[in-house]
Amino acid sequence: MKKINTINNIPLHYARLTNHPYGTRGIQRDFLIDTTFLKVLERALQEVFEYCPYGKPEVITTAGIFVNKPGQHGHGKAFDLDAIFWKDDLSLVTSKFPHNKTLYLGIESFLRKHFGIVLNYNYPNHRDHWHVDTSVAVDYDKGAKSETLYVQMVLRYIYEEEILIDGIWGRQTNTAVTKIFKRLGIKTPITTKVNYIKFLDITGKIAFKLCENHVSPLELVHNLTHVITHLPATHKNEITEALNSFLDHDETAVWLNTYKEEHHTLDTIIDAILA
């Protein structure tokens, strides 16, 4: 075990305290970590920030590394990533995935190149952090809920496929994967490690390119729609009706269409990444 309070010279903070709550930069703290796992984590984060358009961050907050409980945390071989903070008030707080989907999925794509286990926003009890560990090898298992959730999320939010996100590999997911792999020039099946790694790499770069684009009102409307779908039923219908009234207004439609015309197309970005 090794004691650290930085990783790749980035301060590691804890933000789960009353005076340093979740979602803030928290306070720097010492953490115990397995030395072999630390090397994997360092390589993973180095690659993430090498390609991330915002570069090296000022602070990373973690919910913990070595924790006195069963599993990989009990051996200092797991890392819970809460948030990342860059200069100029740029940040990614993992619980805010609906508001920053492309940046979130870009980071996750590169994390998955290094960690066989990555539990994300849609995995039960992980909306407020990523859990990563090396307890299994990096590959794609169609029966692994966490891996299928990721694939379905990028199919929907990066590749614009209308697909159900349920963590179950089925005909719909298989068809969409085949289509996107062909578009990206990747051989199938996804279960072949080299194919899966290539998909992660290309997807990460595309996601990061997408998040470079200025967030338009159109994207904000999409984010709002996503949030509404997860609201309790009590006021969900009223809010949905109010939003639909706004979107159905003639002047609103004209205004939003101007952003559709200015938005870089996915195909253009894919071609640029593959060139």
C-alpha positions as CSV (number, residue, x, y, z in Angstrom):
1,M,0.0,0.0,0.0
2,K,1.1,3.6,-0.7
3,K,-0.2,6.8,0.7
4,I,-1.1,9.5,-1.9
5,N,-2.9,12.9,-2.0
6,T,-2.2,13.6,-5.7
7,I,-2.3,11.5,-8.9
8,N,-0.2,12.6,-11.9
9,N,0.4,15.8,-9.8
10,I,-3.3,16.5,-9.7
11,P,-4.6,17.0,-6.1
12,L,-7.0,14.4,-4.8
13,H,-9.8,15.8,-2.7
14,Y,-12.6,14.4,-0.6
15,A,-16.0,16.1,-0.9
16,R,-18.4,14.1,1.3
17,L,-18.4,16.2,4.4
18,T,-20.8,18.7,6.0
19,N,-18.5,21.6,5.4
20,H,-17.2,20.2,2.1
21,P,-20.3,18.6,0.5
22,Y,-20.5,16.5,-2.7
23,G,-20.3,18.6,-5.8
24,T,-17.7,21.0,-4.4
25,R,-13.9,20.9,-4.7
26,G,-13.8,19.5,-1.2
27,I,-10.5,19.3,0.7
28,Q,-7.2,17.5,-0.1
29,R,-6.8,14.3,1.8
30,D,-4.4,11.3,2.0
31,F,-5.6,8.0,0.5
32,L,-4.1,4.5,0.7
33,I,-3.9,2.6,-2.6
34,D,-2.4,-0.6,-3.9
35,T,0.8,0.3,-5.8
36,T,0.1,-1.9,-8.8
37,F,-3.5,-0.5,-9.1
38,L,-2.0,3.0,-8.8
39,K,0.0,2.5,-11.9
40,V,-3.1,1.5,-13.9
41,L,-5.0,4.5,-12.5
42,E,-2.1,6.8,-13.4
43,R,-2.0,5.5,-17.0
44,A,-5.8,5.7,-17.4
45,L,-6.0,9.3,-16.2
46,Q,-3.0,10.4,-18.2
47,E,-4.8,9.2,-21.4
48,V,-8.1,10.7,-20.4
49,F,-6.6,14.2,-20.0
50,E,-4.3,13.8,-23.0
51,Y,-7.4,13.7,-25.2
52,C,-9.9,15.7,-23.1
53,P,-10.3,19.1,-24.7
54,Y,-10.0,20.8,-21.3
55,G,-6.7,19.3,-20.6
56,K,-5.2,18.6,-17.2
57,P,-7.6,19.4,-14.3
58,E,-6.9,21.3,-11.1
59,V,-8.7,18.9,-8.8
60,I,-10.1,15.4,-8.8
61,T,-12.6,14.4,-6.0
62,T,-12.9,10.8,-5.0
63,A,-15.3,9.1,-2.6
64,G,-12.6,6.7,-1.6
65,I,-9.9,4.2,-2.6
66,F,-9.0,1.9,0.3
67,V,-12.1,1.4,2.4
68,N,-12.5,-1.1,5.2
69,K,-15.2,-3.3,3.5
70,P,-15.4,-6.4,1.3
71,G,-14.4,-6.3,-2.4
72,Q,-11.7,-4.4,-4.2
73,H,-11.9,-1.3,-2.0
74,G,-10.8,-3.5,0.9
75,H,-7.6,-4.1,-0.9
76,G,-7.0,-0.6,-2.2
77,K,-7.6,-1.8,-5.7
78,A,-10.7,0.3,-6.6
79,F,-11.3,4.0,-7.2
80,D,-14.5,6.0,-6.9
81,L,-14.4,9.1,-9.0
82,D,-16.9,11.8,-7.9
83,A,-15.9,14.9,-9.9
84,I,-13.3,16.7,-12.0
85,F,-12.6,20.4,-11.8
86,W,-10.6,22.4,-14.4
87,K,-9.8,26.1,-14.4
88,D,-12.3,28.8,-15.4
89,D,-15.1,27.0,-13.4
90,L,-15.2,24.1,-15.9
91,S,-16.2,20.9,-14.1
92,L,-17.8,17.5,-14.4
93,V,-19.8,16.3,-11.4
94,T,-20.8,12.7,-12.1
95,S,-24.4,13.1,-10.7
96,K,-25.0,15.7,-13.4
97,F,-24.5,13.3,-16.3
98,P,-27.8,14.5,-18.0
99,H,-26.4,18.0,-18.4
100,N,-22.9,16.9,-19.7
101,K,-23.4,13.6,-21.5
102,T,-20.7,13.9,-24.1
103,L,-17.9,14.9,-21.7
104,Y,-19.0,12.1,-19.3
105,L,-19.1,9.4,-21.9
106,G,-15.8,10.6,-23.4
107,I,-14.1,10.2,-20.1
108,E,-15.8,6.8,-19.5
109,S,-14.7,5.5,-22.9
110,F,-11.0,6.0,-22.0
111,L,-11.5,4.6,-18.5
112,R,-12.9,1.4,-19.9
113,K,-9.7,0.9,-21.9
114,H,-7.9,0.4,-18.6
115,F,-10.4,-1.0,-16.2
116,G,-12.5,-4.2,-16.6
117,I,-15.1,-2.9,-14.2
118,V,-16.6,0.5,-14.6
119,L,-19.9,1.3,-12.9
120,N,-21.6,4.4,-14.2
121,Y,-24.6,6.7,-13.7
122,N,-27.1,4.2,-14.9
123,Y,-25.8,1.3,-12.9
124,P,-27.7,0.9,-9.6
125,N,-26.3,3.0,-6.7
126,H,-23.7,4.8,-8.9
127,R,-25.4,8.0,-10.0
128,D,-23.0,10.1,-8.0
129,H,-19.7,8.4,-8.9
130,W,-17.8,6.1,-11.3
131,H,-16.5,3.0,-9.6
132,V,-13.4,1.5,-11.4
133,D,-11.4,-1.6,-10.6
134,T,-9.2,-4.2,-12.3
135,S,-10.8,-7.4,-10.8
136,V,-11.7,-8.6,-14.3
137,A,-9.8,-8.2,-17.6
138,V,-10.8,-5.5,-20.1
139,D,-13.0,-7.1,-22.7
140,Y,-16.7,-7.1,-23.7
141,D,-19.1,-9.5,-22.2
142,K,-22.7,-9.3,-23.6
143,G,-24.0,-10.6,-20.2
144,A,-22.3,-7.8,-18.2
145,K,-24.9,-5.2,-17.4
146,S,-22.4,-2.4,-16.7
147,E,-20.8,-2.9,-20.1
148,T,-24.0,-3.1,-22.0
149,L,-25.3,0.0,-20.3
150,Y,-22.2,1.9,-21.5
151,V,-22.7,0.7,-25.1
152,Q,-26.3,1.6,-25.1
153,M,-25.6,5.0,-23.6
154,V,-23.0,5.9,-26.3
155,L,-25.3,4.5,-29.0
156,R,-28.0,6.8,-27.9
157,Y,-26.2,9.9,-26.8
158,I,-23.1,9.9,-29.1
159,Y,-24.2,8.0,-32.2
160,E,-27.9,9.2,-32.1
161,E,-29.4,5.8,-32.3
162,E,-33.0,5.5,-30.8
163,I,-32.3,2.7,-28.4
164,L,-33.5,1.5,-25.0
165,I,-31.0,1.8,-22.2
166,D,-31.7,-1.2,-20.0
167,G,-28.4,-3.0,-19.7
168,I,-29.7,-6.1,-21.6
169,W,-28.0,-7.2,-24.9
170,G,-30.8,-7.9,-27.3
171,R,-31.7,-7.6,-31.0
172,Q,-32.0,-3.8,-30.9
173,T,-28.6,-3.3,-29.3
174,N,-26.9,-5.9,-31.6
175,T,-28.4,-4.2,-34.8
176,A,-27.2,-0.8,-33.7
177,V,-23.7,-2.0,-32.8
178,T,-23.4,-3.7,-36.1
179,K,-24.4,-0.5,-37.9
180,I,-22.1,1.8,-35.9
181,F,-19.1,-0.6,-36.2
182,K,-19.5,-0.6,-39.9
183,R,-19.7,3.2,-40.0
184,L,-16.5,3.4,-37.9
185,G,-14.7,0.8,-39.9
186,I,-14.4,-1.6,-37.0
187,K,-14.7,-5.4,-37.4
188,T,-17.3,-7.3,-35.5
189,P,-18.0,-8.9,-33.1
190,I,-17.6,-6.5,-30.2
191,T,-16.6,-9.4,-28.0
192,T,-13.2,-9.5,-29.7
193,K,-11.0,-7.5,-27.5
194,V,-9.1,-5.6,-30.2
195,N,-12.5,-4.5,-31.8
196,Y,-13.8,-3.4,-28.4
197,I,-10.7,-1.4,-27.6
198,K,-10.9,0.3,-31.0
199,F,-14.5,1.2,-30.4
200,L,-13.7,2.7,-27.0
201,D,-10.8,4.7,-28.4
202,I,-12.8,6.2,-31.3
203,T,-15.9,6.8,-29.3
204,G,-13.9,8.6,-26.6
205,K,-12.4,10.9,-29.2
206,I,-15.8,11.6,-30.9
207,A,-17.4,12.3,-27.6
208,F,-14.6,14.8,-26.7
209,K,-15.0,16.5,-30.1
210,L,-18.7,16.8,-29.6
211,C,-18.3,18.4,-26.2
212,E,-15.9,21.0,-27.7
213,N,-18.9,22.5,-29.5
214,H,-20.6,25.3,-27.7
215,V,-23.7,24.0,-25.8
216,S,-26.7,25.4,-27.8
217,P,-30.2,26.0,-26.5
218,L,-31.2,22.9,-28.5
219,E,-28.8,20.8,-26.4
220,L,-30.2,22.4,-23.2
221,V,-33.7,21.4,-24.3
222,H,-32.6,17.8,-24.8
223,N,-31.0,17.9,-21.3
224,L,-34.2,19.2,-19.8
225,T,-36.3,16.5,-21.5
226,H,-33.9,13.9,-20.1
227,V,-34.3,15.3,-16.6
228,I,-38.1,15.4,-16.9
229,T,-38.3,11.7,-17.9
230,H,-36.7,10.8,-14.5
231,L,-39.0,13.0,-12.3
232,P,-41.5,11.5,-10.0
233,A,-45.0,11.1,-11.6
234,T,-46.6,13.7,-9.3
235,H,-45.6,16.8,-11.4
236,K,-44.1,15.1,-14.4
237,N,-47.1,15.5,-16.6
238,E,-47.6,19.2,-15.8
239,I,-43.9,20.0,-16.5
240,T,-44.0,17.9,-19.8
241,E,-47.1,19.8,-21.0
242,A,-45.5,23.1,-20.2
243,L,-42.3,22.2,-22.1
244,N,-44.3,20.9,-25.1
245,S,-46.3,24.1,-25.2
246,F,-43.0,26.0,-25.4
247,L,-41.5,23.7,-28.0
248,D,-44.7,23.7,-30.2
249,H,-44.8,27.5,-30.4
250,D,-44.1,28.7,-33.9
251,E,-41.5,31.3,-32.9
252,T,-39.7,28.8,-30.6
253,A,-39.5,26.2,-33.4
254,V,-38.0,28.7,-35.8
255,W,-35.5,29.8,-33.1
256,L,-34.4,26.2,-32.3
257,N,-34.1,25.3,-36.0
258,T,-31.4,28.0,-36.4
259,Y,-29.2,26.0,-34.0
260,K,-29.9,22.7,-35.9
261,E,-28.5,24.4,-39.0
262,E,-25.3,25.5,-37.2
263,H,-24.7,22.3,-35.3
264,H,-21.8,20.2,-36.5
265,T,-23.1,16.9,-37.9
266,L,-22.0,13.7,-36.3
267,D,-20.9,12.4,-39.7
268,T,-18.5,15.3,-40.1
269,I,-16.9,14.6,-36.7
270,I,-16.6,10.9,-37.4
271,D,-14.9,11.6,-40.7
272,A,-12.5,14.0,-39.1
273,I,-11.6,11.5,-36.3
274,L,-11.2,8.6,-38.8
275,A,-9.1,10.6,-41.3
